[in-house]
Amino acid sequence: MSIQRNVEGLRQNAQKKRQESFDKVDRGIKEMIRTRQKINFITVAAACGVSKAFLYKETEIKNRIEHLRQQSTETARIAPEQRPSESSKDAIIKTLRERIKVLSDKVKELEHQNATVYGKIVQMSEIEAENKRLKVQNESLNQQLRNTAVNQPNQDVITDLKVIEFSQADVLLIQNTQPESAVNVISMEDKRAVLDRVSPDLDSLGIKVNSTLAKVIRSAPEAAVLSAVAALKEAIASDRIERPGAWLKTAIENQWIPNEALEKTAKAGSSGQPTFREWYDLAKAYGVITAFEECDGVMTVRENAGGWYTYEDYVAKGWTIEYFRAWNKRRV
């Protein structure tokens, strides 16, 4: 029993010394890496105070030293001309600065979009508050009428006054289509009248009105439908249309107008000035313009917040064709 205890003690003591050697080598290698010393079996053995035999015997330490030695050798082989020069550093700095400028422009663009969205949220909140106010007022009037009916039973009194409640989307649609805040709700009869009015022209153009096209015509403003039909006639005269029905649907949805009308308004041609169509398409793709109208030769545009401005006034606010072209170029 005594012999077995002595053997166990020797084994534990050997294991402890081995672990201490492991720790000593680990600390030594880390210090050599920090001070950028040359690493191989000879230098590690000298720095850590262990024998080379121990380093070779322990597989884990051996592999680590060989790996670090290989890295050190490859670093030493790099020729001076292969290392980064001052000119290459300058090129990298220039590239990073250009990237920062692009990202800065993108941040400004996103800030503008956020401001637009915030404006819409504020507008929706105001509409919600007005809707609640009308509900309270409606209930008060109903109560007054009911009291009148009780106090004057022999009189014919309206006992239930109802206020038509518009959804937020309906109110926005009314505001956007009526810049003077005149609330005019288009009846179904008026919508059918628009379709009946353009049906002869569509028949003459050989267009069969399906349910999809009829829905688009009924839901669009009359001016947009008439302008799109006129643009279609102009396009057919130039032999550019293969599917006139689909072309008309797109023209109504995007509120196209004939080129002749555009040319009267936009300052385009040999002078190299942008056309209204190019400006409008880019502004709509950018998200700041949603519609336009022409009245007596004057183009007015509707921004996404619902306000109406003349084309010239909106360009004067900074929404130039050059700005949209630069944005479109970055997007592509």
C-alpha positions in Angstrom: 0.0 0.0 0.0 2.9 2.4 0.8 4.5 1.7 -2.6 1.3 2.5 -4.5 0.9 5.9 -2.6 4.5 6.9 -3.5 3.9 6.0 -7.2 0.7 8.2 -7.2 2.6 11.1 -5.6 5.3 10.9 -8.3 2.8 10.8 -11.1 1.0 13.9 -9.7 4.3 15.7 -9.3 5.3 14.9 -12.9 2.0 16.1 -14.2 2.3 19.3 -12.2 5.8 20.0 -13.6 4.6 19.3 -17.1 1.7 21.7 -16.8 4.1 24.4 -15.4 6.3 23.9 -18.4 3.3 24.3 -20.7 2.3 27.5 -19.0 5.9 28.8 -19.1 6.1 28.1 -22.8 2.7 29.7 -23.5 3.7 32.9 -21.7 7.1 33.0 -23.4 5.7 32.6 -26.9 3.1 35.3 -26.3 5.8 37.7 -25.1 8.0 36.8 -28.1 5.1 37.5 -30.4 4.4 40.9 -28.7 8.0 41.9 -29.0 8.3 40.5 -32.6 11.1 38.1 -31.8 12.2 35.4 -34.2 10.4 32.2 -33.2 11.9 28.7 -33.7 12.7 25.8 -31.3 16.0 27.2 -30.3 14.8 30.7 -29.5 11.7 29.4 -27.7 13.7 26.9 -25.6 16.1 29.7 -24.6 13.4 32.3 -23.8 11.2 29.9 -21.8 13.9 27.9 -20.0 12.9 24.5 -21.3 14.7 21.9 -23.3 14.3 21.5 -27.1 13.5 17.8 -26.4 10.5 18.9 -24.4 9.3 21.2 -27.2 9.6 18.4 -29.8 8.0 15.8 -27.5 4.8 17.8 -26.8 2.8 17.7 -30.1 0.7 20.7 -29.3 3.6 23.0 -28.6 5.6 21.6 -31.5 2.8 22.3 -34.0 2.4 25.8 -32.6 6.1 26.7 -32.9 6.3 25.3 -36.5 3.2 27.4 -37.5 4.6 30.6 -36.0 8.0 29.9 -37.5 6.4 29.5 -41.0 4.5 32.8 -40.6 7.7 34.6 -39.6 9.6 33.2 -42.6 6.8 34.3 -45.0 6.8 37.8 -43.6 10.5 38.1 -44.0 10.3 37.1 -47.7 8.1 40.0 -48.6 10.2 42.3 -50.8 10.3 46.0 -49.9 8.7 46.9 -53.2 5.7 44.7 -52.4 4.8 46.6 -49.3 2.3 49.3 -49.4 3.8 52.5 -50.8 2.8 56.1 -49.9 1.0 56.4 -53.3 -1.1 53.3 -52.8 -2.0 54.6 -49.3 -3.1 57.9 -50.9 -5.2 56.1 -53.5 -6.9 54.1 -50.7 -7.6 57.3 -48.7 -9.0 59.0 -51.9 -11.3 56.0 -52.5 -12.6 56.0 -48.9 -13.3 59.7 -49.1 -15.3 59.3 -52.3 -17.2 56.5 -50.7 -17.9 58.7 -47.7 -19.3 61.5 -50.0 -21.6 59.0 -51.7 -22.9 57.8 -48.4 -23.3 61.4 -47.2 -25.5 62.1 -50.2 -27.5 59.0 -49.5 -28.0 60.1 -45.9 -29.3 63.5 -47.1 -31.7 61.7 -49.5 -33.0 59.5 -46.7 -33.4 62.5 -44.4 -35.6 64.2 -47.0 -37.7 61.0 -47.5 -38.1 60.8 -43.7 -39.2 64.4 -43.5 -41.8 63.7 -46.2 -43.1 60.7 -44.4 -43.2 62.7 -41.1 -45.3 65.3 -42.9 -47.8 62.7 -44.0 -48.0 61.3 -40.4 -48.7 64.8 -39.0 -51.4 65.3 -41.7 -53.0 61.9 -40.9 -53.0 62.8 -37.2 -54.8 66.1 -37.9 -57.4 64.3 -40.0 -58.0 61.8 -37.2 -58.4 64.6 -34.7 -60.9 66.4 -37.0 -62.8 63.1 -37.5 -63.1 62.7 -33.7 -64.3 66.3 -33.3 -67.0 65.8 -35.9 -68.2 62.6 -34.1 -68.5 64.6 -30.8 -70.4 67.4 -32.6 -72.6 64.9 -34.3 -73.6 63.3 -31.1 -74.3 66.7 -29.5 -76.6 67.6 -32.3 -78.4 64.3 -32.2 -79.0 64.8 -28.4 -80.4 68.3 -29.0 -82.7 66.9 -31.7 -83.9 64.1 -29.4 -84.5 66.6 -26.6 -86.5 68.8 -29.0 -88.6 65.8 -30.1 -89.4 65.0 -26.5 -90.3 68.7 -25.6 -92.3 69.2 -28.9 -94.0 65.9 -29.6 -96.4 67.3 -32.2 -93.6 68.7 -34.4 -92.0 66.8 -37.2 -88.4 66.7 -36.0 -85.4 64.9 -37.4 -84.3 62.7 -34.5 -81.1 61.3 -35.9 -78.6 63.5 -37.7 -75.8 61.5 -39.3 -72.5 62.9 -40.4 -70.8 61.1 -43.3 -67.5 59.8 -42.0 -64.6 59.7 -44.4 -61.6 57.5 -43.9 -58.2 59.1 -43.8 -57.4 57.8 -47.3 -60.7 59.4 -48.6 -59.9 62.7 -47.0 -56.4 62.7 -48.4 -57.8 61.9 -51.9 -60.3 64.7 -51.7 -57.6 67.2 -50.5 -55.2 66.1 -53.2 -57.7 66.4 -56.0 -59.1 69.7 -54.7 -56.3 72.2 -54.0 -58.9 74.9 -53.1 -60.2 72.5 -50.3 -63.6 72.2 -52.1 -64.9 68.8 -51.2 -66.6 67.3 -54.3 -67.3 63.6 -54.2 -67.5 62.0 -57.6 -70.6 59.9 -58.0 -70.8 56.6 -59.8 -72.9 58.3 -62.4 -70.1 60.7 -63.2 -67.6 57.9 -63.4 -69.8 56.0 -65.8 -70.3 59.2 -67.8 -66.5 59.5 -68.4 -66.4 56.0 -69.8 -69.4 56.7 -72.0 -67.8 59.9 -73.2 -64.6 58.2 -74.4 -66.2 55.0 -75.7 -66.7 56.4 -79.2 -63.1 57.3 -79.4 -62.0 53.9 -78.1 -64.3 52.2 -80.7 -62.8 54.2 -83.5 -59.3 53.1 -82.3 -60.3 49.5 -82.2 -60.0 49.1 -78.4 -62.2 46.7 -76.6 -62.9 47.9 -73.1 -62.5 45.0 -70.7 -63.3 45.1 -67.0 -59.7 46.1 -66.0 -59.6 49.0 -68.4 -63.1 50.1 -67.5 -62.1 50.1 -63.8 -59.0 52.3 -64.5 -61.1 54.7 -66.5 -63.8 55.0 -63.8 -61.3 55.5 -61.0 -59.2 58.2 -62.8 -59.9 61.9 -63.1 -61.7 62.8 -66.3 -58.9 65.2 -67.4 -56.3 62.3 -67.0 -58.5 60.0 -69.1 -59.0 62.5 -71.9 -55.3 63.4 -72.0 -54.4 59.7 -72.1 -56.8 59.1 -75.0 -55.3 62.1 -76.9 -51.8 60.8 -76.3 -52.9 57.4 -77.6 -54.2 58.9 -80.8 -51.0 60.7 -81.3 -48.9 57.6 -80.7 -51.1 55.5 -83.1 -50.6 58.1 -85.7 -46.9 57.5 -85.4 -47.3 53.7 -85.8 -45.7 53.0 -82.4 -48.5 51.0 -80.7 -48.9 47.2 -80.7 -51.3 46.8 -77.8 -53.3 50.0 -77.6 -55.6 48.8 -74.7 -52.6 48.1 -72.4 -50.9 51.3 -73.6 -54.0 53.4 -72.7 -54.2 51.7 -69.2 -50.6 52.7 -68.5 -51.1 56.2 -69.9 -54.1 56.8 -67.6 -52.3 55.4 -64.5 -49.3 57.6 -65.2 -51.3 60.6 -66.4 -49.5 60.9 -69.7 -50.4 63.8 -72.0 -49.7 64.3 -75.7 -46.3 65.4 -76.7 -47.7 68.5 -78.4 -49.1 69.7 -75.1 -45.8 69.0 -73.3 -43.8 70.9 -75.9 -46.0 73.9 -75.5 -45.1 74.1 -71.8 -41.6 72.7 -71.5 -38.7 74.7 -72.8 -37.1 72.0 -74.8 -35.5 71.5 -78.2 -32.3 72.7 -79.7 -31.5 74.8 -76.6 -30.8 71.6 -74.7 -33.2 72.4 -71.9 -35.0 69.4 -70.3 -38.6 68.5 -71.3 -41.4 68.5 -68.7 -41.9 64.8 -69.4 -38.3 63.9 -68.4 -38.6 66.1 -65.3 -42.0 64.7 -64.3 -41.0 61.0 -64.8 -37.9 61.4 -62.7 -39.7 63.4 -60.0 -42.4 60.8 -59.8 -39.8 58.0 -59.6 -38.1 59.9 -56.8 -41.3 60.0 -54.9 -41.8 63.8 -54.5 -44.5 64.3 -57.3 -47.6 62.2 -57.7 -49.7 63.9 -60.4 -49.9 66.9 -62.7 -52.6 69.0 -64.4 -52.6 71.5 -67.3 -54.8 74.5 -67.3 -54.6 77.3 -69.9 -51.1 76.2 -70.9 -49.8 76.2 -67.3 -48.5 73.0 -65.8 -49.2 72.4 -62.1 -47.8 69.4 -60.1 -49.0 67.8 -56.9 -46.3 66.8 -54.3 -46.7 63.7 -52.2 -47.9 65.8 -49.2 -50.9 67.0 -51.3 -49.9 70.6 -52.2 -50.2 71.9 -55.7 -47.5 74.1 -57.3 -46.7 75.4 -60.7 -43.9 73.5 -62.5 -41.7 76.6 -62.5 -42.3 77.3 -58.8 -41.4 73.7 -57.8 -38.2 73.8 -59.9 -37.3 77.1 -58.1 -37.6 75.3 -54.8 -34.6 73.2 -55.8 -36.1 70.2 -57.5 -34.2 70.7 -60.7 -33.7 68.3 -63.5 -30.0 68.2 -62.6 -30.8 67.0 -59.1 -33.1 64.2 -60.3 -30.6 63.2 -63.0 -27.8 62.9 -60.4 -30.1 60.8 -58.1 -31.1 58.6 -61.0 -27.5 58.1 -61.9 -26.6 57.0 -58.3 -29.6 54.7 -58.3 -28.5 52.9 -61.5 
